[in-house]
Amino acid sequence: MAELGGLLAGIGMNNSNAPQASDVNATLGLIQQNNERQRSGANNVGLQAVQGIGSVMGALQQNQQAQAQSDFKQQYAKAFASGDRSAMRNLVAQYPDQFDAVQKGMGFIDQDQRDTVGSLAASARIAAQNPEMMGNWLQSNSGDLTRVGINPQDVAQMYQQNPQGFGDFADHLGMAALGPDKYYATQDAMTGRGIAQQNANTSAYAAQQNAQQGAQRLDIDRFKAQTDTQLRTRELALKAQLGRADNDLAREKIQADIGKVQQAQQEKKTEKINSVAGNIDSLNQALKVGTELSNIVGQHPTAVSRNQGGVLGKLPNLTDDTKALESKTNEYNLKVILPALRGTFGGNPTEGERAALMQSQNNLKGATSNAEFMKELNKAQDTVVRMQKRQISELGIPVTRSQDEATDVQMLLQDPALVKEYIMAHGYLPESYYQQKMGGG
């Protein structure tokens, strides 16, 4: 704590009205003793603090009884060590003469000087939390420190050698200048301003980040509206520009645009894969209905002719098999033909696929025999399978043949959720998978 003496000595030499080094001779002696005790492991930090603040004022020992001094020191030490602000404030009311002697002993010339020193102490205590804050505090307050006779370099040295000790010293100095009540109120107000500013900075930063992210999102969405070919061309053009850029700022901007294009490509690919996986699920549902329809016809060889051909076909359905045939045919048209015509089924069917399904619908209605009916039904089912294969192929995923398709197919049939993963890994679905689906798997 020799630095404390140097600091207060500096105050006296630079400002005759500032606290003098001679005011704290007793303090330095006590602090030195306590440093020795600290090295021996017997130090009482609270007692050291109160002895220091109590010994700063020589008048305190002359004008107060020993027992009152002892009681005050003990209570001060206990309250300071525990951080009990209420107890510290109560000491002012309990021992007004003690604190009055403290302020007089420090040699403050007026309230302005007390306020300045107290404010500096409060802000220094907050800044002492970390070196970066303390460095900024010294830069910002060097003028006020010099004005009250404190050398900023001495403060820096004290902090570097003992940050915790410096923080305690700032508290004691601030309370000596302002009293605990006003000192803590000043410190709280500063902390509140600091938190408010941090919140304001955080909010401003978040708003800025949101704006930047929003603008970036718009750019990516505009890129996604372009075709895959346009995006590939754009990426190549940007990479060529990157090689010709003549400064870091230009390169950074071009690289950011390349990142947006690549993200748009990846998002389009992911969305397309998700869409195809959903379409395949719908197509498989259609295949399932077609398989059920095929089973009805196979189990009732005359159902088509009785339902759709001859005189009987003109009459209402009278049997269960013809009723089931008509109901399932309508369901097939509802789940396959109509969605295809509206372009809402199977990922925008091509005109050829749409025309084929339309023709199958008409032919299914006009078939007068089981053979005719099954021929058209199989054509429609084949069209659905081709639609699946086309959509998978258009994803552009390289085909990697599985070494055990038989096991793979069983897994795919048992857990349809694996279809998407299988396509992403292999770029196709096994032929036996389609055969199983068309066969009722």
TIRO-177821 format. One line per field, with one value per residue (C-alpha): x, y, z; residue in three letters. Coordinates in steps of 0.001 Angstrom, whole numbers. Layout:
% residues N
u: (X, ...)
v: (Y, ...)
w: (Z, ...)
rest: (ALA, ...)
This chain:
% residues 441
u: (0, 2954, 1286, -1522, 964, 2444, -1005, -2090, 1310, 841, -2533, -957, 1902, -279, -3116, -2574, -6290, -6425, -6053, -2485, -132, 410, -3262, -2781, 515, -1304, -3351, -286, 1274, -1808, -2159, 1515, 1008, -2008, -88, 2412, -442, -1943, 1283, 1169, -2431, -3831, -5208, -8673, -9723, -12698, -10675, -7882, -10391, -11950, -8557, -7433, -10442, -10454, -6755, -6834, -8105, -5752, -8507, -10539, -8137, -7920, -11608, -13317, -13196, -11317, -14403, -16464, -13652, -13423, -17162, -17214, -14255, -15726, -19114, -17558, -15279, -18120, -20465, -17816, -16575, -20128, -21112, -24065, -25019, -27856, -25492, -23001, -25721, -26904, -23402, -23726, -26735, -25198, -21756, -22238, -19199, -16986, -17873, -17703, -14172, -13378, -14329, -12563, -9481, -9317, -8871, -11595, -11962, -15624, -18564, -17571, -14255, -15941, -18437, -15693, -13548, -16597, -17793, -14336, -14117, -17539, -16772, -13291, -14817, -17101, -14293, -12010, -14024, -11741, -8568, -10213, -12848, -10167, -8045, -11012, -11814, -8292, -8399, -11798, -11066, -7404, -8367, -10513, -7886, -5217, -7512, -7946, -4228, -4150, -1576, -3363, -130, -109, -3692, -2782, 165, -1938, -4558, -2017, -303, -3439, -6824, -8837, -7009, -7558, -11283, -11480, -9469, -11879, -14819, -13200, -12194, -15672, -17412, -14990, -15875, -19637, -20674, -21991, -25531, -24625, -21633, -23655, -26450, -23890, -22439, -25916, -26828, -23652, -24318, -27869, -26633, -24141, -26828, -29150, -26409, -25555, -29210, -29442, -26304, -27623, -30983, -29323, -26994, -29897, -31882, -28879, -28344, -32022, -31936, -28821, -30299, -33553, -31702, -29646, -32819, -34360, -31240, -31288, -35001, -34396, -31680, -33973, -36479, -33920, -33498, -30725, -28904, -29105, -27716, -24801, -24017, -24243, -21878, -19289, -19495, -18999, -16016, -14473, -15024, -13432, -10228, -10131, -11005, -8310, -9012, -10192, -13489, -14484, -13417, -15421, -18583, -18183, -17522, -20694, -22693, -21171, -22254, -25818, -25954, -24617, -27088, -29925, -28772, -28629, -32046, -33584, -32076, -33344, -36811, -36892, -35860, -38565, -41096, -40154, -40338, -43838, -44840, -43590, -45757, -48782, -47836, -47505, -50984, -52219, -50413, -52038, -55537, -54683, -53571, -56831, -58747, -56748, -57576, -61311, -61186, -59039, -61367, -64531, -63872, -67279, -67480, -66403, -68724, -71665, -70991, -69933, -71016, -74301, -77758, -76902, -74271, -76975, -78772, -77815, -75194, -76962, -74071, -71287, -68496, -69805, -70448, -66857, -65509, -67287, -66325, -62642, -62543, -63880, -61273, -58509, -59634, -59854, -56329, -54559, -56296, -57821, -54714, -52632, -54969, -54771, -51007, -51136, -50063, -46684, -44642, -46157, -46552, -45317, -47850, -47172, -47806, -50941, -52265, -51516, -53385, -56349, -56534, -56363, -59274, -61453, -60454, -61132, -64655, -65206, -63735, -66327, -64168, -61751, -58875, -59543, -59908, -56663, -54758, -55683, -55150, -51634, -50897, -51926, -49827, -46815, -47266, -47240, -44014, -42368, -43324, -41538, -38397, -38349, -38621, -35845, -33612, -34176, -32707, -29288, -28095, -25418, -26690, -24867, -26177, -26842, -25146, -28230, -31364, -33527, -32930, -33216, -36607, -37984, -36799, -38345, -41672, -41716, -40681, -41684, -39791, -36558, -37449, -36093, -32830, -32396, -32868, -30354, -27827, -28310, -30056, -32717, -35252, -34815, -36986, -38222, -39514, -41887, -42918, -43758, -45780, -47728, -48225, -49666, -46457)
v: (0, 2336, 3478, 4980, 7248, 8304, 9050, 11163, 12833, 13766, 15248, 17495, 18698, 19506, 21095, 22812, 22562, 18835, 16087, 16027, 13084, 14015, 13347, 9653, 8809, 6757, 5104, 4044, 2583, 534, -618, -1600, -3625, -5318, -6141, -7968, -9766, -10650, -12352, -14349, -15378, -13512, -10459, -9146, -7215, -5563, -4383, -3156, -1089, 504, 1143, 2899, 5155, 5773, 6664, 9103, 11783, 12640, 14614, 11457, 9992, 13249, 14098, 10741, 8316, 5088, 2940, 4929, 4658, 919, 420, 2500, 661, -2715, -1870, -151, -3121, -5605, -3644, -2998, -6592, -7921, -5261, -4260, -886, -348, -821, 1601, 4221, 3683, 4387, 7971, 8490, 6518, 8173, 11612, 13073, 10325, 10993, 14718, 14246, 12053, 14749, 17504, 15370, 14808, 18560, 19112, 22845, 22832, 20710, 20905, 19255, 16576, 15931, 15710, 13320, 11239, 11021, 10037, 7380, 5955, 5747, 4351, 1618, 582, 751, -1352, -4448, -5098, -3617, -2444, -439, 982, 2066, 3867, 5470, 6859, 8361, 9946, 11305, 12314, 15999, 15825, 13731, 16304, 19145, 17681, 16980, 13256, 11967, 9563, 7559, 6916, 5680, 3368, 1968, 1343, -489, -2629, -3708, -4472, -4175, -5386, -3095, -179, -899, -936, 2286, 3942, 2939, 4306, 7540, 7986, 7419, 9800, 12458, 11966, 9671, 6153, 7195, 9703, 7676, 4529, 6571, 8111, 4698, 3235, 6128, 5564, 1839, 2541, 4823, 2192, -486, 1846, 2657, -1004, -1795, 1049, -161, -3724, -2610, -472, -3317, -5783, -3404, -2964, -6710, -7312, -4712, -6277, -9753, -8515, -6976, -10139, -12239, -10117, -10569, -14334, -14534, -12555, -15002, -17932, -16570, -17205, -20522, -22948, -22090, -18368, -18903, -20978, -18297, -15601, -17483, -17934, -14249, -13170, -15464, -13942, -10450, -11568, -12396, -8908, -6943, -4388, -3780, -5595, -3711, -4733, -8321, -8426, -7225, -9695, -12538, -11620, -11775, -15152, -16370, -15182, -16931, -20156, -19986, -19412, -22460, -24586, -23425, -24097, -27566, -28286, -26985, -29021, -32177, -31555, -30922, -34086, -36119, -34746, -35403, -38981, -39515, -38260, -40368, -43440, -42811, -42730, -45986, -47534, -46589, -47965, -51238, -51476, -50848, -53544, -56027, -55373, -56056, -59154, -60600, -59857, -60648, -59404, -56282, -53926, -55381, -55435, -51911, -50114, -52251, -53401, -52722, -53480, -50794, -48190, -49135, -48221, -50426, -53300, -55387, -54768, -55381, -52888, -50337, -50790, -50533, -47246, -45787, -46702, -45461, -42092, -41997, -42743, -39907, -37631, -38464, -38770, -37272, -34066, -32923, -33537, -31427, -28598, -28787, -29339, -32955, -34545, -31350, -29750, -32667, -32098, -31581, -35113, -36580, -34522, -35596, -39252, -39175, -37393, -40027, -42786, -41242, -41172, -44688, -46048, -44643, -46101, -49538, -52342, -55283, -56103, -56375, -52915, -51437, -52970, -51843, -48209, -48492, -49850, -46989, -44478, -46247, -46274, -42544, -41951, -43942, -42031, -38780, -39918, -40900, -37650, -35507, -37411, -37148, -33380, -32946, -33491, -35822, -38214, -41792, -44096, -47640, -49464, -52827, -54276, -52943, -55783, -54787, -51109, -51611, -53379, -50501, -47929, -49755, -50030, -46417, -43972, -41188, -42810, -42124, -38575, -39650, -42489, -40166, -37675, -40448, -42464, -40169, -42751, -45266, -48975, -50417, -53107, -50372, -49174, -52728, -53327, -50108, -50992, -54507, -53210, -53075)
w: (0, -351, -3584, -1516, 234, -3095, -4439, -1500, -1359, -4975, -4168, -1548, -3748, -6734, -4870, -1539, -843, -1523, 1101, 2396, 2737, 6378, 6986, 6380, 8045, 10646, 7892, 5952, 9077, 9823, 6214, 6143, 9319, 7836, 4644, 6834, 8551, 5152, 4110, 7345, 6679, 9664, 7885, 8662, 5545, 7177, 10160, 7895, 5925, 8947, 10592, 7446, 7172, 10914, 11094, 8179, 10524, 13357, 15030, 15375, 17941, 19867, 20081, 20514, 23341, 22784, 23319, 20795, 18307, 18881, 18460, 15308, 13797, 14505, 13034, 10023, 9351, 9668, 7422, 4768, 4707, 4279, 1755, 3921, 2503, 4964, 7866, 6315, 5928, 9489, 10784, 9604, 11849, 14707, 14562, 12928, 14657, 13327, 9707, 10199, 11521, 8524, 6023, 7968, 8328, 4569, 4096, 1504, 889, -173, -1243, -4898, -4164, -2058, -4850, -7461, -5442, -4476, -8079, -9283, -6574, -7468, -11187, -10488, -8312, -11174, -13740, -11524, -12530, -15504, -17037, -20254, -18377, -16091, -19049, -20584, -17224, -16868, -20349, -19756, -16275, -16434, -16512, -13369, -11597, -12333, -11278, -7786, -7534, -8374, -10855, -13293, -13622, -9876, -10090, -12971, -11025, -7919, -9971, -11824, -8605, -6607, -8413, -5420, -3019, -5369, -5495, -1686, -1514, -3972, -1780, 1373, -351, -1849, 1470, 3187, 630, 385, 3201, 2512, 1576, -1127, -2298, -2929, -4547, -6904, -7715, -8350, -10631, -12634, -12836, -13952, -16696, -17703, -17922, -19801, -22283, -22678, -23306, -25795, -27548, -27577, -28983, -31637, -32572, -32739, -34941, -37212, -37398, -38158, -40917, -42424, -42192, -43726, -46663, -47081, -47008, -49772, -51910, -51410, -52248, -55451, -56409, -55643, -58150, -60906, -62664, -61724, -64948, -64261, -60762, -62025, -64601, -61948, -59652, -62401, -63324, -59704, -59269, -62393, -60921, -57672, -59493, -61029, -57851, -56995, -53280, -50170, -49956, -53483, -52863, -49644, -51409, -54285, -51865, -49976, -53227, -54047, -50606, -51245, -54619, -53127, -50260, -52740, -54698, -51564, -50358, -53759, -53755, -50241, -51052, -54231, -52372, -49770, -52506, -54376, -51181, -50560, -54159, -53961, -50926, -52872, -55887, -53688, -52326, -55912, -56698, -53646, -54837, -58294, -56687, -54751, -57956, -59693, -56914, -57254, -60968, -60476, -57844, -59861, -63529, -64709, -62625, -65414, -68021, -65604, -64422, -67582, -70535, -72066, -70826, -67202, -67222, -67821, -64653, -61085, -59460, -57817, -56449, -53951, -56447, -58996, -56262, -54977, -58523, -59169, -55801, -56143, -59771, -58628, -55840, -58329, -60560, -57539, -56286, -59639, -62642, -61273, -59349, -62471, -64595, -62054, -61865, -58100, -58070, -58586, -58808, -61906, -64332, -67866, -70612, -71850, -68386, -67956, -71373, -70659, -67358, -68974, -71657, -69068, -67209, -70321, -71288, -67811, -67981, -71437, -70819, -71227, -70201, -67428, -69906, -71338, -67876, -66584, -69681, -69078, -65340, -65878, -68286, -65615, -62985, -65295, -65871, -62106, -61732, -64595, -62905, -59749, -61617, -63577, -60484, -58726, -61786, -62019, -58549, -60092, -57326, -58656, -58822, -56415, -56647, -53394, -52800, -51096, -52756, -51474, -47846, -48742, -50339, -47286, -45103, -47453, -47460, -43698, -43071, -45833, -44008, -45239, -48885, -48772, -47130, -49609, -52575, -51166, -50589, -53800, -56292, -57199, -55881, -56722, -59476, -57122, -54857, -57582, -58361, -54714, -54564, -57667, -56323, -53066, -51015)
rest: (MET, ALA, GLU, LEU, GLY, GLY, LEU, LEU, ALA, GLY, ILE, GLY, MET, ASN, ASN, SER, ASN, ALA, PRO, GLN, ALA, SER, ASP, VAL, ASN, ALA, THR, LEU, GLY, LEU, ILE, GLN, GLN, ASN, ASN, GLU, ARG, GLN, ARG, SER, GLY, ALA, ASN, ASN, VAL, GLY, LEU, GLN, ALA, VAL, GLN, GLY, ILE, GLY, SER, VAL, MET, GLY, ALA, LEU, GLN, GLN, ASN, GLN, GLN, ALA, GLN, ALA, GLN, SER, ASP, PHE, LYS, GLN, GLN, TYR, ALA, LYS, ALA, PHE, ALA, SER, GLY, ASP, ARG, SER, ALA, MET, ARG, ASN, LEU, VAL, ALA, GLN, TYR, PRO, ASP, GLN, PHE, ASP, ALA, VAL, GLN, LYS, GLY, MET, GLY, PHE, ILE, ASP, GLN, ASP, GLN, ARG, ASP, THR, VAL, GLY, SER, LEU, ALA, ALA, SER, ALA, ARG, ILE, ALA, ALA, GLN, ASN, PRO, GLU, MET, MET, GLY, ASN, TRP, LEU, GLN, SER, ASN, SER, GLY, ASP, LEU, THR, ARG, VAL, GLY, ILE, ASN, PRO, GLN, ASP, VAL, ALA, GLN, MET, TYR, GLN, GLN, ASN, PRO, GLN, GLY, PHE, GLY, ASP, PHE, ALA, ASP, HIS, LEU, GLY, MET, ALA, ALA, LEU, GLY, PRO, ASP, LYS, TYR, TYR, ALA, THR, GLN, ASP, ALA, MET, THR, GLY, ARG, GLY, ILE, ALA, GLN, GLN, ASN, ALA, ASN, THR, SER, ALA, TYR, ALA, ALA, GLN, GLN, ASN, ALA, GLN, GLN, GLY, ALA, GLN, ARG, LEU, ASP, ILE, ASP, ARG, PHE, LYS, ALA, GLN, THR, ASP, THR, GLN, LEU, ARG, THR, ARG, GLU, LEU, ALA, LEU, LYS, ALA, GLN, LEU, GLY, ARG, ALA, ASP, ASN, ASP, LEU, ALA, ARG, GLU, LYS, ILE, GLN, ALA, ASP, ILE, GLY, LYS, VAL, GLN, GLN, ALA, GLN, GLN, GLU, LYS, LYS, THR, GLU, LYS, ILE, ASN, SER, VAL, ALA, GLY, ASN, ILE, ASP, SER, LEU, ASN, GLN, ALA, LEU, LYS, VAL, GLY, THR, GLU, LEU, SER, ASN, ILE, VAL, GLY, GLN, HIS, PRO, THR, ALA, VAL, SER, ARG, ASN, GLN, GLY, GLY, VAL, LEU, GLY, LYS, LEU, PRO, ASN, LEU, THR, ASP, ASP, THR, LYS, ALA, LEU, GLU, SER, LYS, THR, ASN, GLU, TYR, ASN, LEU, LYS, VAL, ILE, LEU, PRO, ALA, LEU, ARG, GLY, THR, PHE, GLY, GLY, ASN, PRO, THR, GLU, GLY, GLU, ARG, ALA, ALA, LEU, MET, GLN, SER, GLN, ASN, ASN, LEU, LYS, GLY, ALA, THR, SER, ASN, ALA, GLU, PHE, MET, LYS, GLU, LEU, ASN, LYS, ALA, GLN, ASP, THR, VAL, VAL, ARG, MET, GLN, LYS, ARG, GLN, ILE, SER, GLU, LEU, GLY, ILE, PRO, VAL, THR, ARG, SER, GLN, ASP, GLU, ALA, THR, ASP, VAL, GLN, MET, LEU, LEU, GLN, ASP, PRO, ALA, LEU, VAL, LYS, GLU, TYR, ILE, MET, ALA, HIS, GLY, TYR, LEU, PRO, GLU, SER, TYR, TYR, GLN, GLN, LYS, MET, GLY, GLY, GLY)
